Amino acid sequence: MTNPDLQLDIRDEVAIVRLTRGSKRNALSDGLILALRDTFEKLPSSVRAAVIDGEGPHFCAGLDLSELKERDAGQGMQHSRLWHGALDLIQHGPVPVIAALHGAVVGGGLELASACHIRVADRSTFYALPEGSRGIFVGGGGSVRIPKLIGVARMTDMMMTGRVYNAEEGERANFAQYLVDEGQAFDKAFELAKRVATNAPLTNYALMHALPRIAEQSADHGFFTEALISGITQAAPEAKQRVRDFLEGRAAKVSKG
């Protein structure tokens, strides 16, 4: 993969995927969306977790409006499905993905962040969905993913009124799970990614792929699916070794953080 707007670096089994359109506030062009798709589709097997970051003062200011074309309904649908396919490879890909948020997390940038499994925001972060004021609608999966974070009512308010959430409000509303000082989002995200990378791969896979589906099932179906996944993960050789290590005093116990 070669794209001037995206950089891939691998450190300590963690893939660092950085948007490098800083002069454009990391706005998402079609080329950048395709580069994200290709990157997550072809991650090396040695990678156990990933961090998405943005160059410069902003994570991502959304769709590159300079590419916004007049499309008929069919073309618009196909363009939206292009985004769906790319972001699905982040949410339902091979490894957990942590977003390091700062500055603008707006429109398509929020859709990208919502496809990640953990979000770390620094105090410069702000969130907005300006599509409503521009006469358009979200098209990158935001109508599915964002209400699961903040609720339908909050998303409706943001799109109807143009409401902007600052970093502190965003943490309370559940846009991000972590809030850190300005300039510290990447360091915290990388720290978390290294920790996540030490988990059993099958457990991480279950958390990414099974847990969200179980949460949407009826209780009866959810309990049954949970039992299946529990049995599968416990049967893995790595899981058996980790349990033995704990029982024989070789693994650390949970302590107060």
N, C-alpha and C positions, 0 to 999 in steps of 0.2 A: 504494500500500500504506500503510495506517494501522493501526498496532498499538502500544499503549502499552508493550509488552514488548520491542520491537525498534526499534533506531535505525539508519538508513542515512545515511552521509555519504560523499561522494566527494571525494578529494584526489589530485592528481597521477596521475590515471587509475587510482587504487586505490579500490575500494569498501570502506569500513569498516562492517562489520555487527556491531552491538553488542547483546548480550542485556542488557535493562534491567530484569530482575526481581531486582535486588540483594538486596532484603529476603527473597526466597525462595531465595537462593543460585543464582539463574538456573535454577531447576528448569523443565523443559520441559513446558509444558502443550500440549494439542492445538492451541490457538490459536497458540502460539509456533511449533510445528512447521509449521503451515500458513503462518505469516508468513515463516519461513525458505524454505519452498518457493516462495512467491510472489516473494520478493525475488530469489532466484537465477534464477528463471524469467524475470524481467523486468528484469534488469540492463541499464542503458543500453549501447549499442554502443561508447561511448567508454571503458568500463571495460576494463582490461587485466589486472587481478589483484584479489584481495580478501583482507581480513583479517577473521577472526571473533574477537571479544573478548567478555569478560563484565564487566559493571558490578560494582564492589565487590570484595571480597576473594576471590571464587571465580569460576572460569570457568563451571562448570555442575555442579550436584549431581545431575543425572539427571532421571528421570521425576518429574513432580509427582504424588506419591502421593495427594494430596488428590483427584485426579481418577480414581484407580484404582477401577474399578467391577467388580462381578461380571458377567462376560461369558460367554456360551456360546462354544463353540469357534469357530464361524463369526465371531462378533463380534470375538473376540480375534485371529483371523487377519487380518481386515480392518483392525483398528487397527494391527497390525504392518506391514501393507502400506502404510498411510498414512505411517508413518515411513520405510519403504524408499523410497518415491517422493520424499519431501522430501530425504533425505540423498543419494540418487542424483543429484539436481540440483546438489549440492555437489561430489561426487566426479567426476561425468561431465558437468559443466556447461561453460559457455563459457570460463571463465578459471581459472587456478590459484588455490587458496585456502590461506591460511596461518593457522593457529590460534595465538593468543596465550594460552598456558595459565598459570594461576595458581590457587593454592588448590585447591579440590575439582575433580577431573576424574573423576567418579564415575558408574557406571552408564551411563545415556543420554548423559551428558556425555562419557564416553570414546567412546561410539559416534559422537557428533558429531565429536569430535576426530579419530577414525580415518578419517572421510570426507574430511578435509582432506589436502592433498598434502604440506605441510610443517608441522611442529609445533615451536613455540618454547615452552619451559617456563622459568618462573623458579623460584627455590629454595624458594618456598612451595608448590609444586605437589605434590599427592599423587593417586594413582590407585587406584581400587577398583572391584570388580564385586560389589556386595552382593546381587544377585538370588538367588543360591543360598540365602542365609540367610533370604530372604523368601519362599521357596517358589515362585519364578517363574523365568523364563528370559529371556535377552536377546531383544529383539524389534525393535531398530532397526538390524539389520545387523551387530551386534557379533560374531556367531558366524562371519561371513564375513571381516570386515575385521580384527578384532583379532588372530586367530591369524597373519595375514600379517605383522603387526608383531612379535609377541612369541613366537609358537609356540603350538601347542595345549596343551602341557604346562603352560606358565605360566598360560594362561587358565583351564585346568581347576583348577589350584591356587587361583587367586584366587577362583573361584566356589565351590569346595568348602570352603575354609578361611577365607574372608574376608580373605585377605592384602592388605595395603595397601603399595604401593610409594611411597617418597618420591621427590623430584625427582632426586636423584643415582642412585638405583637404577633409576628410570624411564628415564633417559637410557641407562644401560648395557643395559637390557632392550629398548631401541628404541621406547619409547613416543614419544619426542621426538628430533628430529635436533639440536636446539640447547638448551643450558642456559645461562641468564643469571642475573645477580643479581636478587634480589627487587625487583619493581616495574619491571623492564626488558623484560618479555616483549613488550608492545605495541610499544615503540620498535624492538626488534629485528625483530619480525614486519613492521612497516611498512617498515623499511629493506629487508628482503628482498623484500617485495612490489613496492616501487618498482624494484628491480633486475630482478625477474622480468618486470615490465611492459615493460621495454625489449627483451625477446627478440622474435624474429619470432613473430607470433601462431600461425602454422601449426606451428612447432616446439613451442611450449607445448601446443598442441592434441594433437600427436602424443605428447608426454610424458604427458599426462593420459589419453588414450584408447587409444593403441596400445601403449605400453610395458607397462602392467599385463596386457594381453591376450597380448602376446608372451611374457611371463614364465610364463604358464600353458600355453603351447603346447608341443608336442613340439619338439625341437631343429630338425628338418627344417622343420616348419611355421613355427617362429619365425624361422629364417634367411630364409625366403622372404618372410614378412610384413615383416621388417626391410628387405629389399631394396626392396619396394614403397614403404614409408614413406620410406625414404631418397631414392628417386627423386622422389617427390612433393614432399618438402620442398625438395630442391635445385633443383627447377624453378620454385619461386616467385620472382617478380621481386625481392622483398625479400632473399631468400637470395642471389641472384646479386649484388646490389649490395653486400651485406655481405662476400662473398668478395672482390669487386673492391677494396673499401676496405681489407681486410686485405693483399691482395697489393701494393697501391700505397702501403702505409705509413700509411693514414689511420685504422686501427683499432689499438687497444692489443693488445700481445702478452700472453700469460699470464705472470704473474710469481709469485714465491713470496709467499704471503699473510702 
